[in-house]
Amino acid sequence: MSLIHPTAHFKPYQSASGGWGSARSVMQILWREQALAQGPLALLKQNKPKGFACVSCAWGKPGDPHALEFCENGAKATAWEITRLRTGPDFFERHTLSELRTWNDHDLEQHGRLTHPLRYDPAADRYRTTTWAEAYAGIGEQLKRLPPEQVVFYASGRASLEASFMYQLFARAYGSNNLPDSSNMCHESTSVGLQESIGVPVGTVTLEDFEHTDCIFFFGQNVGSNSPRMLHPLQEARKRHVPIITFNPLRERGLERFVNPQSPVEMLGPDSTVISTQYHQVRIGGDLAAITGIIKAVFELDRQARAAGQAAVLDDDFIAQHTDGLEALRAWVEVQDWTDLEQHSGLSRAALEAAATVYARSQRVMVIWGMGMTQHRKGVENVQMMVNLLLLRGNIGKTGAGVCPVRGHSNVQGQRTVGITEDPQKVPVDKLHALFNIRVPEQKGLATVDTCEGILKGTVKGFIGLGGNFLRAVPDTDRMEPAWADLSLNVQVATKLNRTHLVPGGQTWLLPCLGHIEIDRQDGQAQVYSTEDSTGCMRAWQGTTEPAGDMLRSEVAIIAGIAEQTLGAECQVPWDAWRHDYALIRKGISDTYPEIFHDMETRMWERGGFHRPLGACKREWHTETGKARFATPSDLEENPDAALVGERREVLNLMTLRSNDQFNTTVYGYDDRFRGVSGTRSVVFMNRDDVVRLGFAPGDWVNVRTAVEPEVRREVGPLQIIAYDIPQGCAAGYYPECNPLVPLWHHAERSKVPASKAVPVTFHRVEPSRADLAHAVPARDQVQ
């Protein structure tokens, strides 16, 4: 299997998001995955009552679903899982792991579903088929030999509430709080910032709020590729003339225009819906300065209104009754100079005042954000500044307003709710002891960055991965892969082959699990599972397609099997009973978290599911002071590492991003339709003026190097330059290919989220190889 891709082209995409482009993309992947027969039937049940939850993003599902309640990327995720392609024992007889490490990410997963439990044979450098009994016993025996503090239990974010609850019980019964998850790489900055500011770690907005809002602010989230179903409520809001004010370095097509693929009138007509009424291309790392400028303008509008005898802009009653810290924030904002704000944000004072004017006259405002805000060194402060903006006019705790972080994987928020966390203070330790006789270790466990540091130091010896592609997802990839081989135990639960599975440790097991679209039968009875979406809503779901193979086991069964062999009969968790009846697991969840999950077995089937109780929605603030807190930033600079490179004008600030043809580390194909790139991911996007200023031309090939910590060589390439509509001083490249550029220490303060959205880099001309030229982007096609 070659790493060479088809001939690539760059041509700016002129159409709206959605529309025929989306429809064609869905049909293409159904055909490619040999799922044209069962795919459409499965999609009709996606995100429907008695159907299955999308295995892609965690965006909310309406109580009254559309006829087709899926988006382009959701359809791709479904086709990817129900594919008829298989990666069976014969595949591993033909290919060594050394050979497979030369394959690209797409080809590894494209080969199809894993079918048999496997154990790595170091003598042959191949995976060999094993039995489930041998796997459970071998893993359990090795875990008994390892100190619990040296073993990590990673969760990718797609496991159900049932599997997640069991998984964290297993880890804690074993004696470990080492429970990192994908949230550590994405929205941990949100959880930390919101908890400190409003007393809840999650968003307060529900789908119903979109029907009542009169203004939406959008920061650092590409809705067209990462959560396209959100475009439906955004379109409805725009039809009500709701202003949508967007701050994003790149002009993403989904935030510009949208054609609803489910509307025959729109599909057959020439019109599209304008999504953003203001679009501000903020400099990478300039969001904190931009929000400061908006708040500064709001303060000025408030002074002018009061001086003219008009109604105040600030909500004085709300601020007095429900908040503290405003005067410290006001004092800090007032001394910020407009010249500095413009320089840091890359936006004009007039642009920020325009956003502030719309905010000041709106009564019900919500703020939506993604990882463009959280994956910075000051990611927590970014989140708290957005909260500050809302608090000024009482826009939390009322219908149509609030905070709306857009989570990624399908149940990443839910697994945190049921105990997947490294922090024992966030776990009901007394209940776990009373219900299951588990004594939760007092010491805080390892999060994702801590885990990586432990692997590099050799203090982490065992790793169990419940889904995901950990080695590809984490920063500092080129340093992590060699250290990974020193693990004594490496267990991966997965549906398809990926890069992490190809770097073996001492004992390495690859265990194939059922997908969530597949019928999970235990003792002949189809089981039900549940998830929590981005809006804090819990629902029941069940698989609808036949399993990809007879040897697959559910995540619940795999966790139970390993736990039984590891912990023995003295453990009081009823693993075997739970494996046979998932309703018993939900009983355990509701007993452990009764304030959230009481009557779960009934409520999860209600129309629209049920929402977790959130004090902030009722203006009850579970913070240190019992009030919502205005937080004062420490600096305008979102990424202080930029100061380490001084005035070096050859240094640009690079952000990683996902293409339209991927979800997290899963690459569905080599087209990024919305950005006009096809056939390759080996590109770097740069402002045309920077391209010329640095002595390059569009189409040139470069290696990209990290510009800080020069004693450690971090380099990615060769990448081909694309002149693109991105602010000066900024650049962008694809995730996860650019992860080697992100130092492990380059993470958000307090949350430890890798700061992948702002990495100082330099560019170095290289001569392309024949393989590079085979997927070159013709310079003549580059039109900004």
N, C-alpha and C positions, 0 to 999 in steps of 0.2 A: 504494500500500500504506500503510495508516494505522498510526500509532503507538498508536491507541486500542485498548485490550484489552477483552474482554468484562467484564460486570459481575462484580466480585470479591466474595468472602465470606471470613470468618474463622470457623472453627469447630474447636476442638481435636479432633485425631484420636484416637479412642478405641481403635482396633483395634491389634493387634500389627503389627510390620513383617513383610514377606513376605505370605503368605496370599493371599486373594482380591484384595486391593487391588493387590498386585504383579502377579498374573495379568491383571487387567483392564487395568492400565497397559501391559503388554506387547502385548496384543491391540490396544489403541487405537493405539499407534504403528505397528504393522505395517499396520493399516488406513490410517492417515494417509499412510504412505509408499508406499502401493500395493504392499506386499510380502507380502500375505497368502498368495500362492502359493509364492514361493520363500523367504520368511522362515523358516517352520517347518523347512524342509529345511536351510537354512543353520545354524539354531540347533542342530540335532542334531549338527553337525560342529564346533561352537564349543568350543575348548579340548580337543579330542580328538586322539589320535594320527592322523596323516594328514589332519587338519583344519586349522583356522586358529586363531591365538591371538586372544583378545579384544582389540579395538582400544580398549577403555576402560582400566580400571585394571590395575596390574601385580601384583595379588595372585597368589600361587602356584597352580599347577594340579596336582592330585593325579595320581599315577601310575596309579591306578585311578579314573577319572572316574565321576561319577554319570551316570545315563541322560541327564539334562539338566544339563550342566555350564556353566550360564550364570545370571546374575542379572538382575534388572529393568533395571539401568542398562547391563549388558553387552548385553542384548537391544535396548535403545534405540540403543546405538552401532552395532550390526549393522544394524538397520532403517534408521538414518540413512545408512549407507554404501551399502547395496544398494537404496536407494530407486529407483523407476522415474522419479522427477521429474528434469528436466534444466534446466540453465542454459546454453543454447547461444548461438551468435552472434546469433540473432534477438532474444534478451533484451537484449543490449547495444545493438542498434540502436534499441530502444524506450526505453532508460533511460540518462540521463547519470549520471556519478558523483556530481554535485552532488545529483541527485534521490535516488540510492541512499543517500546519507549521511543522509537523513531516515528511512530504514527502521530498524526495530529489529533486534537481533542474531538473534532467532528467525526472522524473515521472510527475512532474507538467506540463511541456510543452508537454510531450509525449501524454498526454491525448487528445490533439486536439485543434482545433480552437474555440475561444469564439464566441458565436452566438447572444447574446442579451445584450443590455445595462443593467447594474446592479448597485444597490445601496446597501451599507452595512447596515444591520439591526443589531445594537448592542445587542438588546434584545435576538435575536436568534443566534447571532454570525454567521450569514450567509449572503451571497449576495442574494438579491431579485431582480427579474426582474422589470424593470421600463420602461418608454417610453423615447424616445429622447426628446420630448417636456419638460417632467418633468426634465430630466437631464440638459438640457440647462438652463431652468429657475432656477433650484435649485443652479447650479454652479454660474450662473450670479448673483443671489441674494447674495450669500455668498461673492463673489468677491467685490461686492459693499460695503459690511460691513468692509472689510479688508483694511488697509492702503497699497497702492501699493508697498511700499518698503519692506513689509513683505511677499510678494508673489513671488515665483520663477517659471519661465517658462523653464523647462528643455527639451532639444532635444537630442535624442539618436544618431543621425547621419544617419538614414535611410530615413528620410522624404525627399520628392522631393524638387526641387528648388521652385516650386509653393507653397507647404505647408509651407516650411521654411520661405519664404518671408512674407506670411500672418501671420505666428506665431509671428515673431518679430515685425510686425506692430501692432498686437493686444497687445503685451506686452507694447510697447511704447505708444500707444494710451491710454492704461490703466494707464500709468505713471510709468512704471518699466523698468529698464535696467538689471534686474536679469535674464539673459539668459545664464546660464551655458550649456555646451554641452559635449559630449563624448570626444571632442578634448582636453578639460581641463584635462582629465585623461590619454591622450596618447601623442599627438604630439604638445601640446602647447609650449614645449621647442623648437621644430623645428621652429614654427612660430615666436617666440621671437628672437631666434638666427639668423635665416636667415634675418629677417627684419633689424636687427642691422648691419649685415655683408654685405649683398648684396642688401638690399632695397626691397625685396619681401618676403612674408611669406610662400611661397610654393616652390615646386621643379621646376627646370628648364628643366628637361629631358623629352622628349617625346618618344613614342614607336619607332619613326624613328631613334632616336639617337642610339638605340641598334644596328642598322644595320651598324653604322659607327665607333663605339667605338673601341679602341684597348687595353683597360684595364679597368677592373671593380674591385672596392674595395667594400666589403660587410661587414657591421657592425651590429651586434645585431638584426638580422631579420631571422625568420624561414620560408623561402619561401615554403618549402614542405608542411607545414600545413596551413599557414596563407594567402598565395597568390600564389597557385600552378600554375596559368596560366602564371606567370612570368617565369616559367621554360622553356617555349617555346622560348622566345627571348634569354634566357641564353644558352639554348642548341644550338641555331643557332650561337651565338657568339663563343661558344666553338668549333663548327665545323670550324670556321674561325681561330682557334687557338688563340683566345683572352684569355689572362690570367685572372682568377678570383681569387682574394686574399681575403680570408674570415677570419674575427675575430669574434669568438663566443665561449662562455665558453663550450657549449655542441657541440658534433659532430652531427649535425642534418642531417638526411638522405637526405633531399632535396638539401642540399648544398654539398653533396658528389657525388651521382650518380642518374641518371634519365633515365627512359624508357618512351618514349612518347606513351601514351595509344591510340593515334589516328594513329599510324604508324603500319600497319600490319607486316612490316618487323622487326621492333624492338620488337613487342609483341611476335613474333614467334621465334626470334633469341635469342642467349645467351648474346649479348652485351648490354652495357648501356653506357651512356655519363658521363664521369667524369666532374663534375661541377667546383669544386674548385681545382685550380692548386697549391695553398698554403692554408693550413688550420691551423690557429693559435688559440689555445684554451686559449684565454686571460682570466686572472683572473676576476671575477665579480668586477666591479668597476675599472678595469685596462685599459680601452680604452683610457682615456686621456693620460696616461703615454705611451701607445703603439704608439699613433699618434705623441706624442712628440718625441719619439725615431725615428720614420720614418722621421720626419722633420729634426731632428738633423743629421741623416744619409744623407739626401738630401743636406743639407748645406755642409757637408763634401765632397760629390760627386761633388758638384759645385766647391768647392775650388780646388779639384784635377784636374778637367777638365780645369779650367782656368790656373792653374799652368803648365799644359801640353800643353797649347796653343790650346786646343780643344774648341768646342762650349760650351757655358755656359749651365748648367742644368736649372738654374732659367730663367724665361722669363723676361729679364730686361725691354724690351719695354712695355710689358703689365703692369708690376709692377709700372713702372714710370708713365705711362699714366693713369692707372685705379685704383690704390690702394694707401692706406696709412697705416701706423702702422707697416710696416715690421721690422724696426730696433728695435722697442721695443720687438716684438716677438722674433727676432733673439737673442737679448741680454738675454732674459729669457731662451730660449732653450739652448743656449751655456753653461749656468752655471749648467744645469741639469746633474747630474752624471749618467753614465751608470749603475752603481750598483743600484742606486735608481730607475731608469727606469725599470730595470729587476725585481726588487723586487715588485714594484707597479703593473706592467703589468702581471707578471707571465710568461714572455716570455724572451728568450735569446736575447742578442745583435745581434747575427748572424741572428736570425729569422727576427728581425725588419730591419736589413740592407738588407736582401733578398727582403723584401717587397719594401723598398726604391729603390733598384736597378731596379726592374721592373717598378716602377713608373717613375723613372728618364729617362728611355729609351722609354716611351710611349708618344704619342703625343695627344691622345684624351681619357681622363680618366673620368669616372663617379664614384661617390660614392653613394651607396645604403645603407639605414639604416632603422631600425625599433625602437620599443620601448625599445630594449636593450640599446639604447643610450640616450633616452629621459627621462626614468623613473629613474633618479638618482638625487641626490642633486645638482650636477653640470651638469645637463642635457643640459642646455643652452650652457655651455662651451664646452661640448662634440660636439654639433652641430657646433659651431664656429671653433673648431679645425679641423673638417673635411673640412670646408670651407677654412681654412688656407692652408691645404695641397693642395687643388685644385688651389688656387690663385697663389701658387709658380710657377706654369708652365702655367698659363693662361687658366685653364681648366673650365672656366665658360664663356658662351657667344660664344661658337663655337660648331659646329655640332659634335655629338658623345661624348660630355663631359658635366659635370654639376652635380648638386645635385639632388638626387632622394629619398626623404623620402617616405616610403611606408605606406600610410594611411590605416586605418582599415575599418570602416563601409562604406557602399556603397555611401553615399553622405555627409560624414562628412566634407569634404573640401568644397563642394558646399554650404552647409547651412551657412558656415562662409562667403562665397562670397556674399550672399544675405542678410547679416545683423544679423545672429545669433551670437552675441557677447555681452559681458557685458560692453565693452568699447565704450562709445558714440563717442570717437574721431575717431573710425574706421567706423563710420556711416555717410552718407551724410545728415546731419541734416537739412540743408537748403532745399534740395530737398524734404525730407519727409514733411517738413512744407508747401512748395509750392504745392506739388501734393496732399497731404492728410490732410493738416491742423493739422499735428501731431507735437507737441512740445516735442522733445526728452529730457528727464530729463538730466541735466548736470552731476549729480553725477554718478560715475562709479558703475555698478551693481555688483552682486555676481557671482563669478565663482564657480566651483564645490566645492573646498575646503572651500571657504567662505560660501557656502550654508550649508555644513555639520556643520561648526562652528556655524552658525546661528540657525540651528535646535537643536544643543546641548545646546545653550544658551537660546533657547526659543524665539529668535527674528524673526525667520521665522515661519509664521503661515499657509501659503498656499503653496501648491506644485502642479503644473500641469506637468505631464510627457508625452511628445509626444514620446511614444515608450520607449524601454529600460527597464532595471532592476536595477534602481538606487541604491537601498539599497544593492544589491548583488555586484555591481560594485565598490562601493566606499571603501576606507580604513576604518580601525577602526570599522568594522561591528558590533562587540558586544557592542560597545558604542552607535552606531547610531540607532540600532533597538528600544531600549527602548524609546529613545527621539522622534522617529518618531510618536509614538502614541499621542504625544502632539500637533500635527498639527490640526488646526481647519478645514482645507480643504485639501483633498488628491484626486486628479483626475489623473487617469491613462488611457491613450489611448494605446491599445495593440491588438495584434492578438491572443496571447496565455497567459495562466496563468503563472505567475512567483512569486518569493519570495516577491518582493516589494508589490504585490497586497494583500498579506496576513497579512500585518501589518497595520490595519486601523487607521485613524485619527478621528477627530470629525465627519466630513461628508466625506464619502469615496465613490467615483464613479469609476466604471470600464467600460470603453467604448470601444466596439470592432470595429476595423476599417478594411477596405479592405486591403489585401496585395497588393504589387506592381505587382504581377504576375496576379492578377485578373482584369477583365474588369471593368473599372470604368465608369458607364453610368450615365449621368446627363440629364434628360429630354429625355431619350432614345438614347442619343448621346454618343458614346464611347469617353472618354477624353484621352488626351495625357499628359504626364508629362516629366520632364527633370531632369538630374543630372549632376554633375561634377565629373570626376574621379581623381585619384592621379596625373595624368599628366596635370591637368588643362584643360581637354577637356570636352565641353558641348555637350550633345546629347539628342534627343527626344526618348522616349520609350512609350510603351503602353502595358497594360495587355492583356493576351491571354486566360485565363481560366475563367470559371464562378465563381462568388463569393461563399464563403463558406456558406452564409446564406442571407435571404432576409432582415434581420434587420441590416446588416453591413452598415456602412457609411464610406465615404472616409475621410482621414485626413483633406482635404480641407473643406468638409462639416461640420465636427465636429468643426474645428476652427471657421468657419463662424457662426455656430449656437451659440457657447458660446460667441463669440465677440458681436453679435447682442444683446443678452440678457444682457450683461454686460455694453456695451457702449451706447446703445440706438440710436435713430434716429439722434442725433446731430453729431455722428461720420461720417466723410465724406469718409471713406473707403467703396467702394461698395461691401460689403460682399456678398449680395444675388446674384448680377450679376456675381461676380467671382465664386461663388459656381456652377453656371450653365454653365459657359464657361471659362475653364482654359486658353484659349488664352488671355483673358482679364487680367488675373494675369500676364502672361508673358509680356503683354504691360506695366503693372505697373513696372515690373522688369527692362525692357529695358529703360523706362523713368527715373528710379531712378539711374541705372548704365549704361548709354549709351556707355561709353568707352569699356565696356565688352560685353554688350548684345544687341547692336544695330542690327536691322534686325534679331532678335532672332528667330522669327517665321519661317523664311526661312532658316537661317544658321544652325539651330539645326538638320535639315534633310539632310544636305550635307553629302557626303561620309566621314566617319570618324569624323563628327561633326566639331566644331570650338573650337580653343584654346583661353583662356584668354590672353590678351597681358601682357607680363612680361618684364619690363625694363631690368632686368639682362640678359635676353637672347640676347638683343641687346647691351649689355655693357653700359646700362644707369643705373646708380646707385642712387636710391632714398633713400639715407642715409643722415645722418646729415652733412657729409662732401662732398657729391656728388660723392664719390668714394667707391669702395669696400674696406672693412676694415679688416685688419689683427687684430684679437682680441688676447690679451695676457691673458692666464689663471692666476688664483690667486694661484693655488697649483696643485700638481700632484694628490692629493687625490680627487677622484670623490665623495666620501661620507664621509665628515668630522665626521659624527656620529660614524664612526668606532673608532675614537680616544677616544670616551667617554668610551669605554670598555677596554682601555689600552692594556696591554699585556696578557689578559685573553685568554689562548690558547684553552679553551673549547668553545669559541665563533666562530661560522662560519657565513659567509655572505650568506644569502638566497635570491634567486630570485624567483619570481613567473613566471609561464609559462603556456601556453595552450597546450592541448593535440591535437592529430591528429583528435579527434572525438568531436570537439567543435568549436564554433565561438563566441568570446567574452564570455558572461555569459551563452550562450545557449550550453547545453551539449547534443550532439546527442547520446552518448553512453559511455560505460565505458571501451573502448579500446583505447590505445595509441599505434597504430601499429608500428610507426617508432621508438618508444623508447622501444618496446618489452613488454609493460605492458598491460594486458588484465583483464577485470572484476572488476577493482577498480580504484579509484582516491585517496584512502587513503594511499598515499606513500610519502616518502621524498627521494630524490636522494642525495647520498653522495659519496665522494671519498673513495675508499676502505681503504686507509691508515688512513683517518680520522675516519672511522668506528672503526677500530681496536684501534687506539690511544686513542679514547674516551671511550674505554671499552665496546663497543657493538659488535654485530655480524650481518651480513646480515640476515634480517628477523625479527630482534628484533622490538618491538613496543615502540614508544616514544611519549611524548608530546613535542611540540616545543614551546618555549617561547621567546618573544622579550627581548633582553638583555639590552636595554636602557629604561630609565624612569621606574625603578623597582616598583615605588609606584603605577603604573597602571598595573594590571595583564592582559597581552595579551598572549593567549595560544590557540593552535590548536592541536587537536589529538583525539584519538591515530592514529599515522601514522606509517606505516611499513617501515623500512629502506631498501632501494635498493642500493647495491654497484654499482656505475655507473662511466662512464668515464667523470668526471667533475674535474676541477682543485682542488688541495688541498686547504683547507680553505673555500671551497664554498659548497653550498647546493642548492637544487631546490625543489619546491613544486607547486602544481596546483593552478591556479587562477580560480574561486574566493574563493576557500576554504581557502586559506592562507591570505586573505585580513584582517582578524582580527589581524594579526601580525603587520600590517603596521600602525604606529601612524599617526594621521591626520596631525600633524605638520611635519612629515617626508616627505617633498616634495621638488621639485626642486626650487632653488632660482630663483626668477623673474617670472617663469612660473607657479609655484604651481602645477606642475604635481606630483602626488604621486610617491615617490621614491620606487616603488615596486620591483625594480630589485636589491636592495641591502639593506637587513634588517639584522642587527646583531641578531643572535638567539643562544639559548642554547637548549640542548636535555636532556630529563628526562625520564628514563625508566618507563614503565607502564605495568601492566598485562592486556592483551587483554581480552575483553568480548567474549561471544559466538558469538555475531554479528560480532565482529572484526575477529574472527577466521574463520567465514564463508566465508570471502573474503581475506584470508591470501595469501601472496605470498610465495610459498615454497622456503626456503633458498637454497635448492639444485639446483634450476633453475637459481640462480643468477650467471651469468657469465659476467664479465666486458668486 
